[in-house]
């Protein structure tokens, strides 16, 4: 790290340059002379006016004449100083003349007036000269003359009173003048030193800037090469561009790039450029035939180290080539990625010792860039081949998936058709069975026989359950085939939900589940009565089924404004909230698919409201299809599934007021 110069060294350097400092003092005197001469000329002129006009009784004609002569002398010096014809030495002498003129005025005024108050002018004169006069010797002589004159005056006028006071004031003025002189001189010395330091720093900075410019030129060359090699991914194009670019940028006789072929275990020249403006033809090196490497290229490939030949004629490893007969010096650099040898970059110059340690190090960095570019080009080629194989594979798999999808679509349609056909075919005989069962229940003889009456009643219950399942299958088939027909009519939703709750109240009461409704003032909507009944019937049954005994099911509702949940029209939102086992977040969309159930098949039960009873898995699917057919929305919210803590779930249904 750089350290600040020692102050002692600074003073030594200044003392060693007395000649330079004298020139600085003379120049400063020359610069200050016009200001001092002009000021004294005005001052003496004012004093002359005072002596002749304002206070003639307190002065003498001699003093007035002396002031006029002094003013004219100072004015003349001012004119000479502004003429720019004086040398620095002459300006110093004129400054001494000005000081002498001022001193004579003060001394004569002191002797002629005999007034000790004139001591004040000596004080002002000494302070002024302390600021303007930088030559310590002249300044000391000047102060000595002032004290000599004042001392003789006091000695001659021993009867004068107050001389002790004025002597002390003159002493303090002298000390002040000396202090000003020393501070002014030190300040100028420091300024002079700072100027020299700035000049030295400027020279050093210029040297650094020159070095920086050279480094920038090298870096710009590297960046230009880097931009070219990173923008080309085709290997052959890349190598040709790189060899030509390096040859032109570094003014080389020839540049050749060899790549290592792992299959044939030999180096192959893949690109080259020469100063003749043509590409070097590609040829193959012979593989290494023994333990001793042959040729510059083979030696570099074998040792994984750069090789620099300042004079190729003196090295036995150089093999002359007809492609570059004027080669005088050569630099071969390994192209490596990690520890893997990719090839060799060979640089030839027609000048002897064209390569040194600095540019060799820089060219090695360039070779590393080329190696990375070769690696990227190889990877790009591999990725292209992989992409082609992948595209072929993806195309084949897409065809397979499309065929599979077509088969599944046909199977799903066949299944829907079968469900529709089976439902229709089963409904007719079940209707007959239901009719005959009802007739048997109305027979007086069976009513009086509890045994047979119970059997027929069980048959009747099973038939109703089968008819409900068949009805659900038909609804699913209609939804899948987009054949669901709606008959919108004005529908009071609160009345409909209340009737559904009343029909399910016995089952809920049997399990200790409370059904609570909070549907204040909901408006009527336009909807299909049978479809909407199925929606809320299935949702409430589902809530009862998955709520443990002693739980609670709450049905609440509210109106919605346009813009809610991206609905452009007003509507109503019904929420069926239970205290049941909840729904796992990953199943909250799957439960609306047909035949999907989170329970095991072994839990299947014909009881619609039995806890966790397994149904057909169609209720929520039918509800979703009917809601969406009404341009509505249905979803479930639940913290998760837990049979011990029972976090519960909320099923939301939004239906527009108008269809």
TAUR-V440614 format. One record per helix or strand. SS is the DSSP state (H for helix, E for strand). FROM is the first residue (numbers start at 1). LEN is the number of residues. If there is no record, write none. Layout:
BEGIN
SS	FROM	LEN
SS	FROM	LEN
END
This chain:
BEGIN
H	7	9
H	18	37
H	56	3
H	61	22
H	88	26
H	116	17
H	136	21
H	163	69
H	235	15
E	254	8
E	266	9
E	279	1
E	284	1
H	295	9
E	307	3
H	312	3
H	322	3
E	329	9
E	340	10
H	357	85
H	444	5
H	450	31
E	488	4
H	493	18
E	514	5
E	525	4
H	529	17
E	552	9
H	564	3
E	571	8
H	585	3
H	590	3
H	601	3
E	604	1
E	614	1
H	619	11
E	633	5
E	649	8
END
